[in-house]
Amino acid sequence: MKLEEAISNPNFNNEVHKATINLLFTAHWLRTKMSNHLKQFDLTPEQYNIMRILKGKHPIKMCVKDLSNRMIEKSSNVPRILDRLERKGFIERNQSAEDKRETETLLTKKGILHLQVTNQHVKNNEDKMMNLDEETAKKLNNILEELRITQD
């Protein structure tokens, strides 16, 4: 669907303005689709993101600060997200032996298994949702990275 139809507005100041609105609209659209898909696995996008980060470091434990720094959406709610994942049995947390103020987090076997199943469904969903060939995806990635690089 064209952006103009989706937001019922055919008027933009210029193509840069339209691209900005289009990027924001599409990011929200993707997030909503992902949220709806993850509901069947009893996960939010933030919980899924944290589980993937932990899996990437497994079996090394991670502290809240390191998790926060690696998240897609930087969030001050990491402790609450971890509370929910712990209640589900997907992670375990322990006080750091080196720094008593720090809590170390690790995926449980249950969390790893749940993530494996979820990852396969998410991958299938991403392929359908994005509907891009490799070359087009590469071009899009380059454009998005160029956008961020010019602002850092």
Rosetta blueprint (number, residue, H / E / L):
1 M L
2 K L
3 L H
4 E H
5 E H
6 A H
7 I L
8 S L
9 N L
10 P L
11 N L
12 F L
13 N L
14 N L
15 E H
16 V H
17 H H
18 K H
19 A H
20 T H
21 I H
22 N H
23 L H
24 L H
25 F H
26 T H
27 A H
28 H H
29 W H
30 L H
31 R H
32 T H
33 K H
34 M H
35 S H
36 N H
37 H H
38 L H
39 K H
40 Q L
41 F L
42 D L
43 L L
44 T L
45 P H
46 E H
47 Q H
48 Y H
49 N H
50 I H
51 M H
52 R H
53 I H
54 L H
55 K H
56 G H
57 K H
58 H L
59 P L
60 I L
61 K L
62 M E
63 C E
64 V H
65 K H
66 D H
67 L H
68 S H
69 N H
70 R H
71 M L
72 I L
73 E L
74 K L
75 S L
76 S L
77 N L
78 V H
79 P H
80 R H
81 I H
82 L H
83 D H
84 R H
85 L H
86 E H
87 R H
88 K L
89 G L
90 F L
91 I E
92 E E
93 R E
94 N E
95 Q E
96 S L
97 A L
98 E L
99 D L
100 K L
101 R L
102 E L
103 T E
104 E E
105 T E
106 L E
107 L E
108 T L
109 K H
110 K H
111 G H
112 I H
113 L H
114 H H
115 L H
116 Q H
117 V H
118 T H
119 N H
120 Q H
121 H H
122 V H
123 K H
124 N H
125 N H
126 E H
127 D H
128 K H
129 M H
130 M H
131 N L
132 L L
133 D L
134 E H
135 E H
136 T H
137 A H
138 K H
139 K H
140 L H
141 N H
142 N H
143 I H
144 L H
145 E H
146 E H
147 L H
148 R H
149 I H
150 T L
151 Q L
152 D L
